[in-house]
């Protein structure tokens, strides 16, 4: 039975780098995680069933077991005590659910590898997976694959930087771990035979593929392929602020976006990527520090320490790729496929040490009481526990997977402008998994679009007004539900504010609700100048020039070189008839724009008009590049008389997300 478990997991391990399905909203990591969870549950059931067949419970104990468990415990505690949305922490790739499945695989698969032949097979499968991934990478990054019509006609495959791992940088980090692993295996081969040939080909493919990825990402003249990283000093500042809030358990798995928006320093606005919101830190250790706190970081450092000590004592080359992964994570974020292979290499190292007779590994038989004969009691209990754990876990993830499939169908329908299918499918997705705030956001936007489309008709009937009211209420309710599901996610509050803003000409009281929502969003992203420009635009539309001026000026204080903030401030001064200040603001705008841009021409003509009012002589100015947008007017269409909305739809009223949107 353990042999069956070995072959199932070995086949699954080979498929992992390539496994993806375009039927979920995220093609790659989410589906790889589904495969990992399947392998974990299957290996758990097979192992406990083998305990019953053998009438004994046998476990392999290694130097890595306790650190792995400590890391899992820190993830679990942080998930249930700190995460604003536990479902996201459990379901998102590379978060708690992933580590739980990989921990199960670590403790089960090490018991499946029982002979040196099986160890060689498992090692060879890993090498072949790397070689096949290298071949795929070479075909795409050289452009050869794009010349095949079948591939070039599929949109997501029609890219020279496509990788089945979901990220070329993730693929590169995996190759960096495999290169020393393959080199040491080649050096151990004394004669030429099939195995050495496979190793040589694998090494060549991985090396060439690594070179192609490195060139495309870092040396190619095409800068659009360059990866963006959060500056290390910014990550460090965020980690220190997160430490002040929750030093022991961090802010929770999967919450780095919230940490970034809330704790990033104002100096970040002076960087080229200031408008980008990062979901990962500059390296994995700062990510752990922020999201899992001192407990999570200490557990991971303990695993590194145990690995280093074990390598010094045993000089086992199977530990080399693990150490390379740890080193890589000092400079880069951790990617899902890298984390998975970290655990696979740990499994390989434990099996290798065990079969070499190392004293560092112990295989022990566990029983409740000492007995001269084998008892079936504990094996049966272990199988029952495995079944009790596997059934609800499997059901929970299957439902979540179904919801993702439905969500992708809704997104596909939306791209085809099929409003009814989008609407109906989103309802099914929310009913299947009510805990995903992303579904609620898209559903709220869909309701709003349908309401806008209906309101644009002439001569609205009472039925039309009732339908519009219902759609508007659903848009607000679901936007509020998204905030309730994850109140630390600023994009949820931005969506709520956007929904309210689009109702300014629809419903009474929407202006106050819009302002309240933007203020809540600013509290979660206090150094973002764009949020202040957006709120200032609401006051501008209300002709509240003083508040608009104050907010546009605060946006400038946060980012002095933001041309659009100065442009909006100039518009507010112009409406206040404070023409000298309007001229000064527009002159600043021109210094921040490219002279050859349409924005420069537009701002110049407006400046000339203002100068006529104050008699200011023209002056020459110089520039970078930006896009200017005036404060937005009240949205259209307009419904008369305005809709009357219940106060339960205000941002202050509590929301109660349910499975029936």
C-alpha positions as CSV (number, residue, x, y, z in Angstrom):
1,X,0.0,0.0,0.0
2,X,2.9,2.4,0.7
3,X,4.2,1.6,-2.7
4,X,0.9,2.8,-4.2
5,X,1.3,6.0,-2.2
6,X,4.8,6.4,-3.5
7,X,3.8,6.1,-7.1
8,X,0.8,8.4,-6.7
9,X,2.9,11.2,-5.1
10,X,5.8,10.7,-7.5
11,X,3.5,11.2,-10.5
12,X,1.9,14.2,-8.8
13,X,5.3,15.7,-8.1
14,X,6.3,15.4,-11.7
15,X,3.1,17.2,-12.8
16,X,3.4,20.1,-10.3
17,X,5.6,22.5,-12.3
18,X,3.3,22.2,-15.4
19,X,-0.1,21.8,-13.9
20,X,-2.4,24.7,-14.6
21,X,-6.0,25.0,-15.8
22,X,-7.6,28.0,-17.5
23,X,-10.9,27.4,-15.9
24,X,-10.3,29.3,-12.7
25,X,-9.7,33.0,-12.3
26,X,-6.0,32.3,-11.5
27,X,-4.7,29.7,-13.8
28,X,-1.5,28.6,-12.1
29,X,-0.9,28.6,-8.4
30,X,-4.5,28.0,-7.4
31,X,-4.6,24.8,-9.5
32,X,-1.1,23.7,-8.3
33,X,-2.4,24.1,-4.8
34,X,-5.4,22.0,-5.6
35,X,-3.0,19.2,-6.8
36,X,-0.9,19.6,-3.6
37,X,-4.0,19.3,-1.4
38,X,-5.1,16.2,-3.3
39,X,-1.7,14.6,-2.9
40,X,-1.7,15.5,0.8
41,X,-5.1,14.0,1.5
42,X,-4.4,10.9,-0.6
43,X,-1.0,10.3,1.0
44,X,-2.6,10.7,4.5
45,X,-5.4,8.2,3.8
46,X,-3.0,5.7,2.2
47,X,-0.4,5.9,5.0
48,X,-3.0,5.4,7.7
49,X,-4.6,2.6,5.7
50,X,-1.1,1.0,5.6
51,X,-0.9,1.3,9.3
52,X,-4.1,-0.8,9.6
53,X,-2.7,-3.3,7.1
54,X,0.6,-3.6,9.0
55,X,-1.1,-3.4,12.4
56,X,1.4,-0.8,13.6
57,X,1.9,3.0,13.4
58,X,5.4,3.9,12.1
59,X,6.8,7.4,11.8
60,X,10.1,8.8,10.5
61,X,11.6,11.4,12.9
62,X,14.1,13.9,11.5
63,X,15.8,17.2,12.5
64,X,13.3,19.1,10.4
65,X,10.0,17.8,11.9
66,X,9.7,20.1,14.9
67,X,10.6,23.3,12.9
68,X,8.1,22.4,10.2
69,X,5.4,21.8,12.9
70,X,6.4,25.1,14.6
71,X,6.0,27.0,11.4
72,X,2.6,25.4,10.8
73,X,1.5,26.2,14.4
74,X,2.5,29.8,13.9
75,X,0.5,30.0,10.7
76,X,-2.5,28.5,12.3
77,X,-2.4,30.8,15.3
78,X,-1.9,33.8,13.1
79,X,-4.7,32.7,10.8
80,X,-7.3,32.3,13.5
81,X,-6.2,35.1,15.8
82,X,-5.0,37.8,13.4
83,X,-6.2,37.3,9.9
84,X,-9.1,39.6,8.9
85,X,-10.4,36.9,6.5
86,X,-9.6,33.3,7.5
87,X,-11.0,31.8,4.3
88,X,-8.4,33.8,2.3
89,X,-5.6,32.8,4.6
90,X,-6.6,29.1,4.2
91,X,-7.3,29.2,0.4
92,X,-4.8,31.6,-1.1
93,X,-1.7,29.9,-2.6
94,X,1.4,29.9,-0.4
95,X,-0.5,30.7,2.7
96,X,-1.8,28.5,5.6
97,X,-3.6,25.9,3.5
98,X,-0.6,25.3,1.3
99,X,1.8,24.9,4.3
100,X,-0.7,22.6,6.0
101,X,-0.9,20.3,2.9
102,X,2.9,20.4,2.4
103,X,3.4,19.5,6.1
104,X,1.1,16.5,5.7
105,X,3.1,15.5,2.6
106,X,6.4,15.9,4.5
107,X,5.4,13.5,7.2
108,X,3.6,11.0,5.0
109,X,5.8,10.7,1.8
110,X,9.0,10.3,3.9
111,X,7.4,7.0,5.0
112,X,6.6,5.9,1.4
113,X,10.3,6.0,0.3
114,X,11.4,2.6,1.6
115,X,14.4,1.6,-0.6
116,X,17.3,3.2,-2.5
117,X,15.6,2.2,-5.7
118,X,12.6,4.3,-4.8
119,X,14.9,7.1,-3.7
120,X,16.6,7.1,-7.1
121,X,13.2,7.1,-8.8
122,X,12.0,10.1,-6.8
123,X,15.2,11.9,-7.5
124,X,15.1,11.1,-11.2
125,X,11.5,12.3,-11.4
126,X,12.5,15.6,-9.8
127,X,15.4,15.9,-12.3
128,X,13.1,15.1,-15.3
129,X,10.5,17.7,-14.1
130,X,13.3,20.3,-14.0
131,X,14.5,19.2,-17.5
132,X,11.0,19.3,-19.0
133,X,10.4,22.7,-17.4
134,X,13.7,23.8,-18.9
135,X,12.7,22.6,-22.4
136,X,9.4,24.4,-22.2
137,X,11.2,27.6,-21.0
138,X,13.7,27.4,-23.9
139,X,10.9,26.9,-26.5
140,X,9.0,30.0,-25.2
141,X,11.8,32.4,-24.3
142,X,13.6,31.7,-27.6
143,X,10.3,32.5,-29.5
144,X,10.1,29.1,-31.1
145,X,6.9,28.1,-29.5
146,X,5.2,31.3,-30.7
147,X,5.7,30.2,-34.3
148,X,3.3,27.3,-33.8
149,X,-0.2,28.5,-34.8
150,X,-2.0,26.5,-32.2
151,X,-0.1,28.2,-29.5
152,X,0.0,31.7,-30.9
153,X,-3.8,31.7,-31.2
154,X,-4.2,31.1,-27.5
155,X,-4.0,34.5,-25.8
156,X,-2.4,33.6,-22.5
157,X,0.2,31.4,-24.2
158,X,1.1,34.0,-26.8
159,X,3.9,35.6,-24.7
160,X,7.7,35.1,-25.0
161,X,7.9,35.2,-21.2
162,X,5.1,32.6,-20.5
163,X,5.9,29.9,-18.0
164,X,3.7,27.0,-16.7
165,X,4.8,28.0,-13.2
166,X,2.9,31.2,-13.6
167,X,5.9,33.4,-13.3
168,X,9.3,33.4,-15.1
169,X,11.0,34.6,-12.0
170,X,9.5,31.7,-10.0
171,X,10.9,29.4,-12.6
172,X,14.3,31.0,-12.3
173,X,14.4,30.6,-8.6
174,X,13.5,26.9,-9.0
175,X,16.3,26.5,-11.6
176,X,18.8,28.1,-9.2
177,X,18.1,25.4,-6.7
178,X,18.4,22.6,-9.2
179,X,21.7,23.7,-10.7
180,X,24.0,22.7,-7.7
181,X,21.8,19.7,-7.2
182,X,22.4,18.4,-10.7
183,X,26.1,19.3,-10.6
184,X,26.7,17.2,-7.5
185,X,24.8,14.3,-9.0
186,X,26.9,14.5,-12.1
187,X,30.1,14.6,-10.1
188,X,29.1,11.5,-8.3
189,X,28.7,9.5,-11.5
190,X,31.8,7.6,-12.3
191,X,30.7,5.9,-15.6
192,X,28.6,6.9,-18.6
193,X,25.2,5.3,-18.6
194,X,21.5,6.2,-18.9
195,X,21.4,8.0,-15.6
196,X,24.4,10.2,-16.3
197,X,23.0,11.0,-19.7
198,X,19.7,12.1,-18.1
199,X,21.6,14.2,-15.6
200,X,23.7,15.9,-18.3
201,X,20.7,16.7,-20.5
202,X,18.8,18.0,-17.5
203,X,21.7,20.2,-16.4
204,X,22.1,21.6,-19.9
205,X,18.4,22.4,-20.3
206,X,18.2,24.0,-16.9
207,X,21.3,26.1,-17.4
208,X,20.3,27.3,-20.9
209,X,16.8,28.1,-19.7
210,X,18.2,30.0,-16.7
211,X,20.3,32.1,-19.0
212,X,17.4,32.9,-21.3
213,X,15.1,33.9,-18.4
214,X,17.9,36.1,-16.9
215,X,18.4,37.8,-20.2
216,X,14.7,38.4,-20.9
217,X,14.1,39.7,-17.4
218,X,17.2,41.7,-16.6
219,X,19.3,42.4,-19.7
220,X,16.8,42.6,-22.6
221,X,16.2,46.1,-24.1
222,X,12.5,45.5,-23.6
223,X,12.1,47.0,-20.1
224,X,8.4,45.9,-20.0
225,X,9.5,42.4,-19.0
226,X,11.6,43.7,-16.0
227,X,10.1,42.5,-12.7
228,X,9.3,45.1,-10.1
229,X,10.4,44.7,-6.5
230,X,9.5,46.7,-3.4
231,X,12.7,48.5,-2.2
232,X,14.3,46.7,0.7
233,X,14.3,49.8,2.9
234,X,10.5,50.2,2.4
235,X,9.9,46.5,3.3
236,X,12.0,47.0,6.4
237,X,10.1,50.1,7.4
238,X,6.8,48.2,6.9
239,X,8.0,45.3,8.9
240,X,8.9,47.5,11.8
241,X,5.5,49.2,11.8
242,X,3.8,45.8,11.6
243,X,5.9,44.7,14.6
244,X,4.5,47.6,16.6
245,X,1.0,46.5,15.9
246,X,1.4,42.7,16.4
247,X,4.9,41.6,17.3
248,X,4.1,38.0,18.3
249,X,1.8,36.6,15.5
250,X,2.1,39.4,12.9
251,X,-0.8,40.8,10.9
252,X,-1.9,37.4,9.5
253,X,-1.1,35.3,6.5
254,X,-1.9,36.9,3.2
255,X,-2.2,40.4,4.7
256,X,0.9,42.0,3.2
257,X,-1.1,44.3,0.9
258,X,-2.8,45.8,4.0
259,X,0.5,46.1,5.7
260,X,1.9,47.9,2.6
261,X,-0.9,50.4,2.2
262,X,-1.1,51.2,5.9
263,X,2.6,51.3,6.8
264,X,4.6,52.3,3.7
265,X,6.6,55.5,4.4
266,X,5.9,58.8,2.5
267,X,9.3,58.5,0.9
268,X,7.9,55.6,-1.2
269,X,6.0,58.2,-3.2
270,X,9.3,59.5,-4.6
271,X,10.1,56.1,-6.2
272,X,9.3,55.2,-9.9
273,X,6.8,52.6,-8.9
274,X,5.0,54.8,-6.3
275,X,1.5,53.9,-7.8
276,X,2.1,50.1,-7.5
277,X,0.6,48.3,-4.6
278,X,2.8,45.4,-3.6
279,X,1.4,42.2,-2.2
280,X,4.8,40.8,-1.2
281,X,7.8,42.2,0.6
282,X,11.3,42.6,-1.0
283,X,12.3,39.2,0.5
284,X,10.6,36.2,2.2
285,X,12.0,36.9,5.6
286,X,10.6,40.4,5.8
287,X,7.3,39.0,4.6
288,X,7.3,36.4,7.4
289,X,8.3,39.1,9.9
290,X,5.4,41.3,8.9
291,X,2.6,38.7,8.5
292,X,3.6,36.0,11.0
293,X,5.5,38.0,13.5
294,X,8.4,36.9,15.7
295,X,6.9,33.4,16.1
296,X,6.7,32.6,12.4
297,X,10.1,34.1,11.6
298,X,11.7,32.2,14.5
299,X,10.2,28.9,13.4
300,X,11.5,29.4,9.8
301,X,15.0,30.4,11.1
302,X,14.9,27.3,13.2
303,X,14.3,25.2,10.1
304,X,17.2,26.9,8.4
305,X,19.4,26.3,11.4
306,X,18.5,22.6,11.6
307,X,19.1,22.3,7.8
308,X,22.5,23.9,8.1
309,X,23.6,21.8,11.1
310,X,22.4,18.6,9.4
311,X,24.4,19.5,6.2
312,X,27.5,20.1,8.3
313,X,27.2,16.8,10.1
314,X,26.2,14.6,7.1
315,X,27.5,16.5,4.0
316,X,24.4,15.1,2.2
317,X,24.1,16.8,-1.2
318,X,20.3,16.5,-1.1
319,X,20.3,19.4,1.4
320,X,22.1,21.7,-1.1
321,X,19.0,22.9,-3.0
322,X,17.3,23.6,0.3
323,X,20.1,25.9,1.4
324,X,20.1,27.6,-2.1
325,X,16.3,28.3,-1.7
326,X,16.9,29.8,1.8
327,X,19.7,32.0,0.3
328,X,17.5,33.0,-2.7
329,X,14.7,34.1,-0.3
330,X,17.1,36.7,1.2
331,X,16.9,38.6,-2.1
332,X,13.5,37.7,-3.5
333,X,10.0,36.9,-2.4
334,X,9.0,33.3,-2.1
335,X,7.0,31.9,-4.9
336,X,4.5,29.1,-4.6
337,X,6.4,26.6,-6.7
338,X,9.6,27.4,-4.8
339,X,7.9,26.7,-1.4
340,X,6.5,23.4,-2.8
341,X,9.9,22.2,-4.0
342,X,11.5,23.3,-0.7
343,X,9.3,20.7,1.0
344,X,10.0,18.1,-1.7
345,X,13.7,18.6,-1.3
346,X,13.2,18.2,2.5
347,X,11.4,14.9,1.8
348,X,14.2,13.8,-0.4
349,X,16.9,14.7,2.1
350,X,15.1,12.8,5.0
351,X,14.7,9.7,2.8
352,X,18.3,9.9,1.7
353,X,19.6,10.2,5.3
354,X,17.3,7.4,6.5
355,X,18.4,5.0,3.8
356,X,22.1,5.8,4.3
357,X,21.7,4.8,8.0
358,X,22.3,8.3,9.4
359,X,21.8,8.5,13.2
360,X,20.0,11.9,12.6
361,X,17.0,10.0,11.3
362,X,15.0,7.6,13.4
363,X,12.0,5.4,12.4
364,X,9.9,4.4,15.3
365,X,6.8,2.3,15.9
366,X,4.2,4.0,18.1
367,X,1.7,2.2,20.3
368,X,-0.5,3.2,23.2
369,X,0.9,0.5,25.5
370,X,3.9,-1.8,25.4
371,X,2.8,-5.2,24.1
372,X,4.4,-8.4,22.8
373,X,2.0,-8.6,19.8
374,X,0.9,-5.9,17.4
375,X,-2.4,-4.2,18.2
376,X,-4.8,-2.8,15.5
377,X,-6.3,-0.2,17.9
378,X,-4.0,2.7,17.2
379,X,-3.8,2.1,13.5
380,X,-7.6,2.0,13.2
381,X,-7.9,5.2,15.3
382,X,-5.3,6.9,13.0
383,X,-7.3,5.9,9.9
384,X,-10.6,7.1,11.4
385,X,-8.9,10.5,12.3
386,X,-7.5,10.7,8.7
387,X,-11.0,10.1,7.3
388,X,-12.6,12.6,9.7
389,X,-10.0,15.3,8.7
390,X,-10.0,14.5,4.9
391,X,-13.8,14.6,4.3
392,X,-14.6,18.1,5.5
393,X,-11.2,19.4,4.2
394,X,-11.9,18.0,0.8
395,X,-15.5,19.2,0.8
396,X,-14.4,22.7,1.8
397,X,-11.8,23.0,-0.9
398,X,-14.0,21.4,-3.6
399,X,-16.7,24.0,-2.9
400,X,-14.0,26.7,-3.0
401,X,-12.7,25.4,-6.3
402,X,-16.2,25.2,-7.8
403,X,-16.7,28.9,-6.8
404,X,-13.5,29.8,-8.6
405,X,-14.6,28.1,-11.7
406,X,-18.0,29.9,-11.6
407,X,-16.2,33.2,-11.0
408,X,-14.0,32.7,-14.1
409,X,-17.1,31.9,-16.1
410,X,-18.6,35.2,-14.9
411,X,-15.5,37.1,-15.9
412,X,-15.5,35.5,-19.3
413,X,-19.2,36.4,-19.7
414,X,-18.4,40.0,-18.7
415,X,-15.7,40.3,-21.4
416,X,-18.5,39.3,-23.9
417,X,-20.8,41.9,-22.5
418,X,-23.2,39.2,-21.5
419,X,-24.7,41.0,-18.5
420,X,-27.3,38.3,-17.6
421,X,-24.9,35.4,-17.5
422,X,-22.4,37.5,-15.6
423,X,-25.0,38.4,-13.0
424,X,-26.4,34.9,-12.6
425,X,-23.0,33.2,-12.4
426,X,-21.7,35.6,-9.8
427,X,-24.7,34.8,-7.6
428,X,-23.8,31.1,-7.9
429,X,-20.2,31.8,-7.1
430,X,-21.1,33.8,-4.0
431,X,-23.6,31.1,-2.9
432,X,-20.9,28.4,-3.3
433,X,-18.2,30.4,-1.4
434,X,-19.7,33.3,0.6
435,X,-16.3,34.2,2.2
436,X,-14.5,35.6,-0.9
437,X,-14.6,39.4,-0.9
438,X,-13.4,39.5,-4.5
439,X,-16.6,38.0,-5.7
440,X,-18.6,40.6,-3.8
441,X,-16.6,43.4,-5.3
442,X,-17.2,42.3,-8.9
443,X,-20.9,41.5,-8.1
444,X,-21.4,45.1,-6.7
445,X,-19.8,46.6,-9.9
446,X,-22.0,44.4,-12.1
447,X,-25.2,45.6,-10.3
448,X,-24.0,49.2,-10.7
449,X,-23.3,48.8,-14.4
450,X,-26.8,47.3,-14.9
451,X,-28.4,50.1,-12.9
452,X,-26.5,52.7,-15.0
453,X,-27.5,51.0,-18.2
454,X,-31.2,51.0,-17.2
455,X,-31.2,54.5,-15.8
456,X,-29.8,55.9,-19.1
457,X,-33.2,55.0,-20.8
458,X,-35.6,57.9,-21.4
459,X,-39.0,58.0,-19.7
460,X,-38.4,55.6,-16.8
461,X,-41.5,53.6,-15.7
462,X,-42.3,52.7,-12.1
463,X,-41.0,49.2,-12.9
464,X,-37.7,50.6,-14.2
465,X,-37.3,52.7,-11.1
466,X,-38.0,49.7,-8.8
467,X,-35.5,47.6,-10.8
468,X,-32.9,50.4,-10.5
469,X,-33.5,50.7,-6.8
470,X,-33.1,47.0,-6.3
471,X,-29.8,46.9,-8.4
472,X,-28.5,50.0,-6.5
473,X,-29.3,48.4,-3.2
474,X,-27.6,45.2,-4.2
475,X,-24.5,47.1,-5.4
476,X,-24.2,48.9,-2.1
477,X,-25.0,45.8,0.0
478,X,-22.4,43.7,-1.8
479,X,-19.7,46.4,-1.7
480,X,-20.4,46.7,2.1
481,X,-20.2,42.9,2.4
482,X,-16.8,42.9,0.7
483,X,-15.6,45.4,3.3
484,X,-17.1,43.3,6.1
485,X,-15.3,40.2,4.9
486,X,-11.9,42.0,4.7
487,X,-12.0,45.4,6.4
488,X,-8.2,45.9,6.1
489,X,-8.2,45.7,2.3
490,X,-8.2,49.3,1.0
491,X,-9.4,48.2,-2.5
492,X,-12.7,47.0,-0.9
493,X,-13.3,50.5,0.6
494,X,-12.3,52.1,-2.7
495,X,-14.9,50.0,-4.4
496,X,-17.5,51.0,-1.8
497,X,-16.6,54.7,-2.3
498,X,-16.8,54.3,-6.0
499,X,-20.2,52.7,-5.8
500,X,-21.5,55.5,-3.6
501,X,-20.0,58.1,-5.9
502,X,-21.7,56.7,-8.9
503,X,-25.0,57.1,-7.1
504,X,-24.6,60.9,-6.4
505,X,-27.2,61.6,-9.1
506,X,-29.2,58.5,-8.2
507,X,-29.9,58.6,-4.5
508,X,-30.2,61.0,-1.7
509,X,-27.5,60.9,0.9
510,X,-25.0,59.3,-1.4
511,X,-22.6,62.3,-1.2
512,X,-22.1,61.9,2.6
513,X,-21.7,58.2,2.2
514,X,-19.1,58.7,-0.5
515,X,-17.1,61.1,1.6
516,X,-17.3,58.7,4.6
517,X,-16.0,55.8,2.6
518,X,-13.1,57.7,1.1
519,X,-12.1,58.8,4.5
520,X,-12.1,55.2,5.7
521,X,-10.0,54.3,2.6
522,X,-7.5,57.1,3.4
523,X,-7.2,55.7,7.0
524,X,-6.1,52.4,5.5
525,X,-3.8,54.0,2.9
526,X,-2.7,57.3,4.5
527,X,0.2,58.1,2.2
528,X,-1.7,57.6,-1.1
529,X,-2.1,61.0,-2.8
530,X,-4.6,59.5,-5.4
531,X,-7.2,58.8,-2.7
532,X,-7.0,62.4,-1.5
533,X,-7.4,63.6,-5.1
534,X,-10.5,61.4,-5.5
535,X,-12.0,62.7,-2.3
536,X,-11.1,66.3,-3.3
537,X,-12.9,65.6,-6.6
538,X,-16.1,64.8,-4.7
539,X,-16.0,68.1,-2.8
540,X,-15.1,69.8,-6.1
541,X,-18.3,68.4,-7.7
542,X,-20.2,69.7,-4.7
543,X,-18.7,73.1,-5.2
544,X,-17.0,72.9,-1.8
545,X,-13.9,74.6,-3.0
546,X,-12.2,75.0,0.4
547,X,-12.3,71.3,1.2
548,X,-11.3,70.4,-2.4
549,X,-8.4,72.8,-2.1
550,X,-7.3,71.4,1.2
551,X,-7.3,67.8,-0.1
552,X,-5.5,68.6,-3.3
553,X,-2.8,70.4,-1.3
554,X,-2.5,67.4,1.0
555,X,-2.0,65.2,-2.0
556,X,0.8,67.5,-3.1
557,X,2.3,67.4,0.3
558,X,2.5,63.6,0.0
559,X,3.9,63.7,-3.6
560,X,5.2,67.1,-4.6
561,X,6.0,65.9,-8.2
562,X,2.5,64.6,-9.0
563,X,1.4,66.8,-11.9
564,X,-2.3,65.8,-11.6
565,X,-2.4,67.0,-7.9
566,X,-1.2,70.4,-8.9
567,X,-3.6,70.5,-11.9
568,X,-6.5,69.7,-9.7
569,X,-5.4,72.3,-7.2
570,X,-5.2,74.9,-10.0
571,X,-8.8,74.0,-11.0
572,X,-10.0,74.5,-7.4
573,X,-8.2,77.9,-7.2
574,X,-9.7,78.9,-10.5
575,X,-13.2,78.2,-9.3
576,X,-12.5,80.2,-6.1
577,X,-11.3,83.0,-8.5
578,X,-7.9,82.9,-6.8
579,X,-6.2,83.3,-10.2
580,X,-2.6,84.1,-9.0
581,X,-2.5,80.8,-7.1
582,X,-4.1,79.0,-10.0
583,X,-1.5,80.3,-12.4
584,X,1.3,79.3,-10.0
585,X,-0.1,75.8,-9.7
586,X,-0.4,75.4,-13.5
587,X,3.2,76.7,-13.9
588,X,4.3,73.9,-11.6
589,X,2.3,71.5,-13.7
590,X,4.2,72.5,-16.8
591,X,7.5,71.9,-15.1
592,X,6.4,68.3,-14.4
593,X,5.2,67.5,-18.0
594,X,6.9,66.5,-21.2
595,X,6.8,69.4,-23.6
596,X,5.8,67.1,-26.5
597,X,2.8,65.6,-24.6
598,X,-0.8,66.5,-25.2
599,X,-1.1,67.2,-21.5
600,X,1.5,69.9,-21.8
601,X,-0.4,71.6,-24.7
602,X,-3.6,71.4,-22.7
603,X,-2.1,72.9,-19.5
604,X,-0.3,75.6,-21.5
605,X,-3.5,76.8,-23.2
606,X,-5.3,76.8,-19.8
607,X,-2.4,78.8,-18.3
608,X,-2.6,81.4,-21.1
609,X,-6.3,81.9,-20.4
610,X,-5.6,82.4,-16.7
611,X,-2.8,84.8,-17.3
612,X,-5.2,87.0,-19.3
613,X,-7.2,87.3,-16.1
614,X,-4.2,88.3,-14.0
615,X,-1.9,89.9,-16.5
616,X,1.0,87.6,-15.8
617,X,3.7,87.4,-18.4
618,X,4.5,84.0,-19.9
619,X,7.6,82.1,-18.8
620,X,9.4,79.1,-20.3
621,X,9.3,75.8,-18.4
622,X,10.7,72.3,-18.6
623,X,9.6,68.6,-17.6
624,X,8.9,64.2,-17.1
625,X,5.5,62.8,-18.0
626,X,2.0,62.3,-16.6
627,X,-1.7,62.4,-17.4
628,X,-3.9,65.2,-16.3
629,X,-7.5,64.7,-15.2
630,X,-9.8,67.4,-14.0
631,X,-11.9,66.8,-10.9
632,X,-14.7,64.6,-12.2
633,X,-18.2,66.1,-12.5
634,X,-21.2,64.3,-11.0
635,X,-21.8,61.0,-12.7
636,X,-24.6,60.4,-15.2
637,X,-27.3,59.4,-15.8
638,X,-29.4,61.3,-13.4
639,X,-32.6,59.9,-11.9
640,X,-35.4,62.3,-11.0
641,X,-36.7,62.3,-8.4
642,X,-33.7,60.8,-6.6
643,X,-34.0,57.3,-5.2
644,X,-34.7,56.9,-1.5
645,X,-32.3,54.5,0.1
646,X,-32.5,53.0,3.5
647,X,-29.9,54.0,6.2
648,X,-28.9,50.4,6.5
649,X,-27.0,51.0,3.2
650,X,-24.8,53.7,4.8
651,X,-21.1,52.8,5.3
652,X,-21.5,53.1,9.1
653,X,-24.3,50.5,9.2
654,X,-23.1,46.9,9.9
655,X,-23.0,44.4,7.1
656,X,-23.8,40.7,7.4
657,X,-22.5,38.8,4.4
658,X,-24.5,35.7,3.5
659,X,-24.6,33.0,0.8
660,X,-27.7,34.6,-0.7
661,X,-26.7,37.8,-2.4
